Structure formats: structure tokens, C-alpha cells
Amino acid sequence: MSDLSTEDAKLVTLARATRARTGAAEGAAIRDADGRTYAAASVALPSLTLSALHVCVAMAVASGSRGLEAAVVLGEADEVADADLAALRDLGGAGVVVHRGDARGTVADTTTT
């Protein structure tokens, strides 16, 4: 996590804590263009399945966000899902920094939308 900015390291902490608290497969956090943060876990119900990033984007939209700066997703996936990148792009456009890491919060790679 040492290569991350202080603000992005905060997103890792939020995503990790959310995932650990809920026992979910994924934890995620995003920072919007106004500096507000949103953290969520994946949802796996019989009638509703959402990735952690989808929940974060929905929370940001519902709060009136008009853009995104950065995102973090923590879990076991080897890459950020295309659907997650599309949702981030829908709200944040091109250039949103996306960090992917494991459940412990170790960032494995960084990309942009």
C-alpha cells in the first residue's frame, strides 16, 4: 500500500473493513469528484446479486455524485470485471484510477477506466 496516495490508501482501508465486517466475497470503496467516499460489500441474495463496486456506484449516484476520482476493489478475482469498469466509467468517465487487491488489502495492480 506504500505506493498509494494517502487518499487511495484510505479507500483500501474502507474496502477492507467493509469486506471483513460483512464476510462478503468483495469489498470496495470509491471517492467521488467532491472527495466523498462510499464503501460497500458485494451482495449475494437469491433475488439480488451485485458486485461491491456496483453497490458503491449506486450509493454515489443516489447521493448526487457527478463524477469519480478513484476506486478500490478487494477480493479473490484476478481482474476487475468489465461490468464494474463500465459502471465506474458511466459515472466517472475515462481516467478513474482503479486499484485491485486481495482480501488483506494488498494492491496487486492499478488501471484506469
TORPA-4810 file (N, C-alpha, C, O; in nm, 3 decimals):
<nodes>
NODE_1_0.081_-0.119_0.000_0.000_0.000_0.000_0.086_0.125_0.000_0.032_0.236_-0.011_M
NODE_2_0.216_0.113_0.012_0.304_0.229_0.025_0.310_0.314_-0.101_0.342_0.433_-0.092_S
NODE_3_0.281_0.257_-0.218_0.284_0.334_-0.342_0.158_0.416_-0.364_0.151_0.496_-0.458_D
NODE_4_0.059_0.397_-0.281_-0.069_0.466_-0.296_-0.064_0.603_-0.230_0.008_0.624_-0.132_L
NODE_5_-0.143_0.695_-0.284_-0.159_0.823_-0.217_-0.232_0.799_-0.084_-0.292_0.694_-0.064_S
NODE_6_-0.225_0.895_0.004_-0.294_0.884_0.132_-0.443_0.863_0.112_-0.505_0.783_0.182_T
NODE_7_-0.501_0.934_0.017_-0.644_0.923_-0.009_-0.681_0.786_-0.066_-0.785_0.732_-0.032_E
NODE_8_-0.597_0.730_-0.153_-0.624_0.598_-0.207_-0.602_0.489_-0.101_-0.673_0.389_-0.100_D
NODE_9_-0.505_0.509_-0.013_-0.483_0.415_0.097_-0.605_0.413_0.189_-0.640_0.309_0.244_A
NODE_10_-0.670_0.528_0.207_-0.793_0.534_0.286_-0.901_0.448_0.221_-0.976_0.379_0.291_K
NODE_11_-0.911_0.450_0.089_-1.009_0.367_0.019_-0.982_0.219_0.043_-1.075_0.141_0.062_L
NODE_12_-0.854_0.179_0.043_-0.819_0.040_0.072_-0.865_0.003_0.212_-0.923_-0.104_0.232_V
NODE_13_-0.841_0.089_0.308_-0.881_0.063_0.447_-1.033_0.048_0.457_-1.082_-0.043_0.524_T
NODE_14_-1.107_0.137_0.391_-1.253_0.129_0.394_-1.304_0.001_0.329_-1.393_-0.065_0.383_L
NODE_15_-1.249_-0.035_0.214_-1.292_-0.156_0.144_-1.260_-0.281_0.226_-1.341_-0.373_0.235_A
NODE_16_-1.142_-0.283_0.284_-1.101_-0.398_0.364_-1.190_-0.415_0.487_-1.233_-0.526_0.519_R
NODE_17_-1.217_-0.305_0.557_-1.300_-0.311_0.677_-1.443_-0.353_0.643_-1.504_-0.431_0.717_A
NODE_18_-1.496_-0.302_0.534_-1.633_-0.338_0.495_-1.642_-0.486_0.461_-1.735_-0.554_0.505_T
NODE_19_-1.547_-0.536_0.385_-1.546_-0.677_0.348_-1.533_-0.764_0.473_-1.606_-0.862_0.487_R
NODE_20_-1.444_-0.729_0.561_-1.422_-0.808_0.683_-1.545_-0.807_0.773_-1.582_-0.910_0.831_A
NODE_21_-1.607_-0.692_0.786_-1.725_-0.678_0.873_-1.841_-0.763_0.825_-1.914_-0.819_0.907_R
NODE_22_-1.859_-0.773_0.695_-1.975_-0.844_0.641_-1.945_-0.988_0.602_-2.037_-1.068_0.586_T
NODE_23_-1.818_-1.021_0.587_-1.782_-1.154_0.543_-1.813_-1.179_0.396_-1.824_-1.294_0.352_G
NODE_24_-1.828_-1.071_0.320_-1.863_-1.080_0.178_-1.744_-1.122_0.093_-1.629_-1.117_0.138_A
NODE_25_-1.773_-1.162_-0.030_-1.668_-1.202_-0.123_-1.581_-1.085_-0.165_-1.461_-1.101_-0.190_A
NODE_26_-1.641_-0.967_-0.173_-1.569_-0.846_-0.217_-1.599_-0.729_-0.125_-1.707_-0.720_-0.066_E
NODE_27_-1.502_-0.641_-0.114_-1.521_-0.511_-0.053_-1.471_-0.406_-0.150_-1.373_-0.430_-0.221_G
NODE_28_-1.537_-0.292_-0.154_-1.494_-0.186_-0.246_-1.517_-0.051_-0.181_-1.595_-0.037_-0.087_A
NODE_29_-1.447_0.047_-0.234_-1.467_0.185_-0.192_-1.435_0.276_-0.310_-1.347_0.246_-0.391_A
NODE_30_-1.507_0.386_-0.317_-1.482_0.484_-0.423_-1.478_0.623_-0.361_-1.533_0.647_-0.253_I
NODE_31_-1.411_0.714_-0.431_-1.407_0.855_-0.392_-1.466_0.934_-0.508_-1.424_0.918_-0.623_R
NODE_32_-1.563_1.018_-0.478_-1.625_1.094_-0.586_-1.550_1.224_-0.612_-1.451_1.254_-0.545_D
NODE_33_-1.596_1.298_-0.708_-1.528_1.420_-0.751_-1.528_1.529_-0.644_-1.449_1.623_-0.652_A
NODE_34_-1.616_1.516_-0.545_-1.620_1.611_-0.434_-1.541_1.564_-0.313_-1.538_1.632_-0.210_D
NODE_35_-1.476_1.447_-0.325_-1.396_1.394_-0.216_-1.472_1.306_-0.119_-1.415_1.256_-0.022_G
NODE_36_-1.602_1.285_-0.143_-1.680_1.197_-0.056_-1.645_1.052_-0.087_-1.616_1.018_-0.202_R
NODE_37_-1.649_0.966_0.016_-1.618_0.825_-0.004_-1.740_0.739_0.023_-1.827_0.773_0.103_T
NODE_38_-1.743_0.627_-0.046_-1.851_0.529_-0.032_-1.785_0.392_-0.025_-1.699_0.361_-0.108_Y
NODE_39_-1.824_0.311_0.071_-1.770_0.176_0.084_-1.885_0.077_0.089_-1.989_0.105_0.148_A
NODE_40_-1.866_-0.039_0.028_-1.971_-0.140_0.024_-1.911_-0.278_0.007_-1.794_-0.294_-0.028_A
NODE_41_-1.993_-0.376_0.034_-1.958_-0.517_0.012_-2.047_-0.572_-0.099_-2.152_-0.516_-0.129_A
NODE_42_-2.003_-0.681_-0.157_-2.086_-0.745_-0.258_-2.213_-0.799_-0.192_-2.215_-0.830_-0.073_S
NODE_43_-2.319_-0.809_-0.272_-2.448_-0.857_-0.225_-2.478_-0.986_-0.299_-2.474_-0.991_-0.422_V
NODE_44_-2.508_-1.092_-0.224_-2.540_-1.221_-0.285_-2.665_-1.278_-0.218_-2.657_-1.359_-0.126_A
NODE_45_-2.781_-1.233_-0.266_-2.910_-1.282_-0.218_-2.974_-1.365_-0.329_-2.935_-1.352_-0.445_L
NODE_46_-3.070_-1.449_-0.295_-3.135_-1.526_-0.400_-3.196_-1.440_-0.511_-3.199_-1.480_-0.628_P
NODE_47_-3.244_-1.322_-0.475_-3.310_-1.238_-0.575_-3.229_-1.115_-0.617_-3.276_-1.036_-0.699_S
NODE_48_-3.110_-1.098_-0.563_-3.030_-0.979_-0.595_-2.882_-1.011_-0.580_-2.836_-1.053_-0.474_L
NODE_49_-2.807_-0.991_-0.687_-2.662_-1.010_-0.685_-2.597_-0.885_-0.741_-2.623_-0.845_-0.855_T
NODE_50_-2.511_-0.822_-0.660_-2.441_-0.701_-0.701_-2.295_-0.710_-0.658_-2.264_-0.759_-0.550_L
NODE_51_-2.208_-0.663_-0.743_-2.068_-0.654_-0.703_-2.053_-0.538_-0.604_-2.139_-0.451_-0.596_S
NODE_52_-1.945_-0.540_-0.531_-1.920_-0.433_-0.434_-1.906_-0.298_-0.505_-1.953_-0.196_-0.454_A
NODE_53_-1.840_-0.296_-0.621_-1.826_-0.170_-0.695_-1.961_-0.121_-0.746_-1.986_0.000_-0.746_L
NODE_54_-2.048_-0.212_-0.789_-2.182_-0.169_-0.833_-2.259_-0.104_-0.718_-2.327_-0.004_-0.738_H
NODE_55_-2.248_-0.161_-0.598_-2.314_-0.101_-0.482_-2.257_0.037_-0.454_-2.332_0.131_-0.427_V
NODE_56_-2.126_0.051_-0.461_-2.063_0.182_-0.438_-2.110_0.286_-0.539_-2.144_0.398_-0.503_C
NODE_57_-2.113_0.248_-0.666_-2.158_0.342_-0.769_-2.304_0.380_-0.746_-2.340_0.497_-0.759_V
NODE_58_-2.387_0.283_-0.712_-2.528_0.312_-0.685_-2.542_0.409_-0.567_-2.624_0.500_-0.571_A
NODE_59_-2.463_0.389_-0.463_-2.466_0.479_-0.348_-2.425_0.621_-0.388_-2.486_0.718_-0.345_M
NODE_60_-2.322_0.631_-0.469_-2.275_0.763_-0.513_-2.380_0.833_-0.598_-2.405_0.952_-0.579_A
NODE_61_-2.440_0.761_-0.690_-2.545_0.819_-0.775_-2.662_0.864_-0.689_-2.715_0.973_-0.707_V
NODE_62_-2.703_0.780_-0.595_-2.815_0.813_-0.508_-2.786_0.933_-0.418_-2.877_1.000_-0.370_A
NODE_63_-2.658_0.961_-0.396_-2.618_1.075_-0.314_-2.594_1.201_-0.397_-2.561_1.307_-0.343_S
NODE_64_-2.611_1.190_-0.529_-2.597_1.307_-0.614_-2.459_1.330_-0.671_-2.431_1.438_-0.724_G
NODE_65_-2.372_1.232_-0.662_-2.237_1.247_-0.719_-2.245_1.268_-0.869_-2.333_1.215_-0.936_S
NODE_66_-2.150_1.347_-0.919_-2.146_1.375_-1.061_-2.015_1.331_-1.126_-1.989_1.361_-1.243_R
NODE_67_-1.933_1.259_-1.050_-1.807_1.211_-1.104_-1.730_1.132_-1.002_-1.762_1.134_-0.883_G
NODE_68_-1.627_1.061_-1.047_-1.544_0.979_-0.960_-1.397_1.010_-0.983_-1.356_1.049_-1.092_L
NODE_69_-1.317_0.993_-0.877_-1.173_1.008_-0.886_-1.101_0.875_-0.881_-1.009_0.851_-0.959_E
NODE_70_-1.143_0.787_-0.789_-1.069_0.662_-0.768_-1.160_0.555_-0.710_-1.264_0.584_-0.652_A
NODE_71_-1.116_0.430_-0.728_-1.190_0.315_-0.677_-1.092_0.208_-0.633_-0.980_0.198_-0.683_A
NODE_72_-1.136_0.127_-0.537_-1.060_0.011_-0.490_-1.157_-0.105_-0.481_-1.270_-0.089_-0.434_V
NODE_73_-1.115_-0.222_-0.526_-1.192_-0.344_-0.506_-1.099_-0.451_-0.452_-0.990_-0.473_-0.505_V
NODE_74_-1.143_-0.517_-0.344_-1.063_-0.620_-0.280_-1.141_-0.750_-0.280_-1.259_-0.754_-0.245_L
NODE_75_-1.074_-0.857_-0.318_-1.138_-0.988_-0.321_-1.043_-1.089_-0.383_-0.922_-1.070_-0.383_G
NODE_76_-1.101_-1.194_-0.437_-1.020_-1.303_-0.491_-1.007_-1.298_-0.644_-0.933_-1.379_-0.700_E
NODE_77_-1.074_-1.209_-0.711_-1.070_-1.203_-0.857_-0.932_-1.161_-0.907_-0.862_-1.084_-0.842_A
NODE_78_-0.896_-1.214_-1.022_-0.767_-1.181_-1.084_-0.769_-1.053_-1.164_-0.664_-1.002_-1.203_D
NODE_79_-0.888_-1.000_-1.188_-0.901_-0.873_-1.261_-1.032_-0.807_-1.222_-1.123_-0.872_-1.170_E
NODE_80_-1.042_-0.679_-1.249_-1.166_-0.606_-1.225_-1.261_-0.642_-1.338_-1.225_-0.635_-1.455_V
NODE_81_-1.382_-0.680_-1.303_-1.480_-0.723_-1.401_-1.514_-0.610_-1.498_-1.520_-0.493_-1.460_A
NODE_82_-1.536_-0.647_-1.623_-1.573_-0.548_-1.725_-1.698_-0.470_-1.685_-1.706_-0.350_-1.709_D
NODE_83_-1.795_-0.538_-1.624_-1.918_-0.470_-1.583_-1.890_-0.366_-1.475_-1.955_-0.261_-1.472_A
NODE_84_-1.795_-0.394_-1.387_-1.757_-0.296_-1.284_-1.689_-0.176_-1.346_-1.718_-0.062_-1.310_D
NODE_85_-1.597_-0.200_-1.439_-1.531_-0.090_-1.508_-1.632_-0.005_-1.585_-1.620_0.117_-1.590_L
NODE_86_-1.731_-0.070_-1.646_-1.834_0.003_-1.720_-1.914_0.093_-1.627_-1.944_0.207_-1.662_A
NODE_87_-1.951_0.043_-1.509_-2.027_0.124_-1.414_-1.944_0.244_-1.366_-1.996_0.355_-1.355_A
NODE_88_-1.816_0.221_-1.339_-1.728_0.332_-1.299_-1.717_0.434_-1.410_-1.719_0.555_-1.386_L
NODE_89_-1.705_0.386_-1.533_-1.694_0.475_-1.649_-1.824_0.553_-1.671_-1.820_0.671_-1.707_R
NODE_90_-1.939_0.488_-1.648_-2.068_0.556_-1.664_-2.077_0.680_-1.575_-2.128_0.784_-1.618_D
NODE_91_-2.028_0.669_-1.453_-2.036_0.782_-1.360_-1.913_0.871_-1.368_-1.924_0.993_-1.361_L
NODE_92_-1.796_0.811_-1.383_-1.672_0.888_-1.373_-1.604_0.921_-1.504_-1.511_1.002_-1.507_G
NODE_93_-1.649_0.858_-1.613_-1.583_0.882_-1.741_-1.448_0.812_-1.748_-1.420_0.720_-1.671_G
NODE_94_-1.367_0.856_-1.840_-1.234_0.798_-1.858_-1.138_0.855_-1.754_-1.152_0.969_-1.710_A
NODE_95_-1.041_0.775_-1.715_-0.936_0.823_-1.627_-0.956_0.799_-1.478_-0.876_0.847_-1.398_G
NODE_96_-1.061_0.727_-1.439_-1.080_0.694_-1.297_-0.976_0.588_-1.261_-0.967_0.485_-1.327_V
NODE_97_-0.898_0.613_-1.158_-0.797_0.519_-1.111_-0.867_0.404_-1.038_-0.951_0.427_-0.951_V
NODE_98_-0.831_0.281_-1.074_-0.893_0.162_-1.013_-0.782_0.070_-0.961_-0.701_0.020_-1.038_V
NODE_99_-0.782_0.049_-0.829_-0.686_-0.040_-0.766_-0.757_-0.172_-0.736_-0.869_-0.173_-0.685_H
NODE_100_-0.691_-0.285_-0.767_-0.745_-0.417_-0.735_-0.649_-0.486_-0.642_-0.527_-0.483_-0.661_R
NODE_101_-0.705_-0.549_-0.538_-0.620_-0.618_-0.443_-0.686_-0.738_-0.380_-0.801_-0.771_-0.411_G
NODE_102_-0.612_-0.802_-0.292_-0.664_-0.921_-0.225_-0.741_-0.882_-0.098_-0.752_-0.764_-0.064_D
NODE_103_-0.793_-0.984_-0.031_-0.877_-0.960_0.087_-0.802_-0.891_0.200_-0.864_-0.824_0.283_A
NODE_104_-0.672_-0.905_0.206_-0.591_-0.840_0.311_-0.565_-0.694_0.282_-0.518_-0.621_0.369_R
NODE_105_-0.594_-0.650_0.160_-0.572_-0.511_0.124_-0.443_-0.487_0.049_-0.404_-0.372_0.028_G
NODE_106_-0.375_-0.593_0.008_-0.253_-0.578_-0.072_-0.293_-0.552_-0.216_-0.356_-0.636_-0.280_T
NODE_107_-0.257_-0.435_-0.266_-0.294_-0.397_-0.402_-0.205_-0.471_-0.500_-0.083_-0.465_-0.492_V
NODE_108_-0.269_-0.542_-0.594_-0.196_-0.621_-0.693_-0.171_-0.544_-0.821_-0.066_-0.558_-0.884_A
NODE_109_-0.269_-0.461_-0.861_-0.250_-0.382_-0.983_-0.341_-0.261_-0.983_-0.438_-0.252_-0.906_D
NODE_110_-0.308_-0.169_-1.070_-0.382_-0.043_-1.085_-0.405_-0.019_-1.231_-0.316_-0.038_-1.314_T
NODE_111_-0.526_0.025_-1.264_-0.561_0.057_-1.402_-0.646_0.183_-1.399_-0.671_0.240_-1.292_T
NODE_112_-0.690_0.227_-1.513_-0.784_0.339_-1.521_-0.899_0.300_-1.613_-0.887_0.210_-1.697_T
NODE_113_-1.010_0.370_-1.596_-1.124_0.345_-1.684_-1.099_0.406_-1.820_-1.184_0.396_-1.908_T
</nodes>
